[in-house]
């Protein structure tokens, strides 16, 4: 970044595609010196996996997914939960979102289901975890319309609209989280003020 130069890595065979063609997940999750994506291997192996790129070694590598999850590319993704690489996956049959963490990085047997969030109280049943706080709370988006917050026990705490659109399909958001001094309540107040100022 300091040199402001691009370097091409030659000779990499890349039999991978984005898992979701309808809603491409191009924003990766940075963890342990690598960027991670939910991907599909389209050669003879044909399977979903986590594809990672090591920024120091400049190498691609694969991380297998937990075998007990029924993966749907639009209802599952990679993220960082606390200190662990994690997977979230929706279970529409039970109106829940399962949170799995890899307790030992790159060790497949260390995948552990740590939390189950009930999405029964969410109107669209489309919740995507985005980040977690130091206290273990989980913040995510509900179909690109509002922010939703769960505590570390998996209980729904609060939610706030941040979009003026009423039709969920009009808005698809990929989120980038950063530390902020603005609380969700303050965000709601700022959003309402902005709406009142529109002409």
SEMAR-43394 format. One record per residue (C-alpha): z negated, x, y. Coordinates in steps of 0.05 Angstrom, whole numbers, padded with zeros to 5 digits, always signed. Layout:
N
ZXY;...
This chain:
199
+00000+00000+00000;-00017+00056+00049;+00051+00090+00037;+00087+00023+00045;+00135+00040-00012;+00160+00004-00074;+00165+00039-00141;+00208+00014-00198;+00179+00018-00269;+00237+00030-00316;+00244+00017-00390;+00196-00043-00395;+00218-00096-00445;+00191-00162-00418;+00200-00220-00468;+00155-00265-00426;+00166-00326-00383;+00121-00370-00341;+00086-00420-00386;+00099-00478-00339;+00168-00492-00313;+00147-00554-00275;+00090-00521-00238;+00100-00445-00241;+00035-00406-00239;+00057-00344-00201;-00011-00325-00173;-00047-00280-00222;-00122-00268-00230;-00146-00198-00213;-00198-00172-00261;-00219-00103-00288;-00162-00067-00251;-00107-00113-00277;-00072-00177-00256;-00072-00232-00309;-00025-00291-00319;-00020-00348-00369;+00048-00334-00401;+00094-00351-00459;+00125-00298-00504;+00195-00323-00519;+00219-00274-00572;+00209-00284-00648;+00133-00290-00639;+00138-00350-00592;+00066-00360-00569;+00023-00372-00507;-00020-00314-00486;-00050-00278-00427;-00003-00226-00398;-00036-00171-00358;-00010-00114-00315;-00055-00052-00307;-00047-00028-00236;-00070+00043-00250;-00032+00056-00315;+00026+00011-00292;+00031-00020-00361;+00037-00091-00387;-00008-00114-00443;-00026-00178-00479;-00092-00213-00490;-00093-00267-00544;-00121-00336-00525;-00179-00370-00562;-00147-00402-00623;-00188-00466-00620;-00158-00492-00554;-00100-00541-00554;-00058-00509-00499;-00016-00550-00451;+00016-00504-00399;+00002-00551-00341;-00070-00564-00363;-00094-00493-00377;-00098-00429-00337;-00130-00361-00330;-00183-00348-00277;-00245-00305-00265;-00311-00341-00278;-00371-00300-00254;-00364-00231-00285;-00316-00251-00340;-00242-00264-00352;-00238-00337-00367;-00194-00395-00390;-00201-00467-00370;-00168-00522-00411;-00166-00597-00402;-00184-00644-00458;-00155-00711-00439;-00182-00745-00501;-00254-00732-00478;-00242-00730-00402;-00269-00659-00399;-00249-00589-00378;-00272-00533-00424;-00290-00465-00395;-00282-00405-00442;-00302-00334-00423;-00284-00267-00456;-00353-00235-00459;-00325-00168-00479;-00259-00151-00445;-00199-00145-00493;-00242-00165-00553;-00213-00229-00581;-00275-00248-00622;-00316-00249-00558;-00283-00313-00531;-00340-00362-00521;-00341-00434-00495;-00394-00433-00442;-00387-00498-00404;-00356-00567-00409;-00343-00605-00344;-00337-00680-00345;-00277-00705-00304;-00294-00777-00317;-00316-00785-00244;-00251-00756-00217;-00198-00807-00200;-00135-00770-00220;-00165-00732-00280;-00128-00670-00256;-00180-00617-00240;-00163-00543-00234;-00221-00493-00228;-00206-00441-00175;-00268-00398-00164;-00342-00394-00176;-00400-00378-00129;-00454-00327-00139;-00501-00382-00160;-00453-00405-00215;-00424-00466-00180;-00351-00480-00196;-00302-00500-00141;-00233-00527-00156;-00179-00574-00134;-00165-00645-00156;-00089-00655-00158;-00080-00619-00092;-00118-00672-00053;-00190-00652-00049;-00240-00597-00064;-00289-00611-00120;-00354-00574-00134;-00394-00572-00200;-00460-00538-00211;-00474-00487-00266;-00495-00543-00313;-00426-00576-00308;-00450-00634-00264;-00406-00659-00207;-00441-00643-00141;-00393-00661-00085;-00321-00669-00064;-00283-00670+00002;-00211-00688+00019;-00171-00634+00053;-00102-00665+00053;-00074-00721+00096;-00026-00741+00040;-00044-00801-00003;+00009-00790-00057;-00014-00735-00105;+00056-00714-00127;+00074-00696-00055;+00029-00636-00055;+00022-00580-00105;-00025-00524-00085;-00038-00456-00114;-00103-00431-00084;-00126-00363-00062;-00202-00359-00055;-00241-00315-00009;-00313-00310+00015;-00326-00355+00074;-00385-00377+00117;-00355-00447+00121;-00389-00496+00074;-00353-00555+00042;-00389-00603+00089;-00366-00561+00149;-00295-00560+00121;-00297-00637+00118;-00320-00641+00190;-00266-00592+00213;-00213-00632+00176;-00235-00698+00207;-00235-00667+00277;-00165-00640+00266;-00140-00709+00244;-00169-00742+00307;-00133-00691+00350;-00064-00707+00321;-00015-00744+00366;
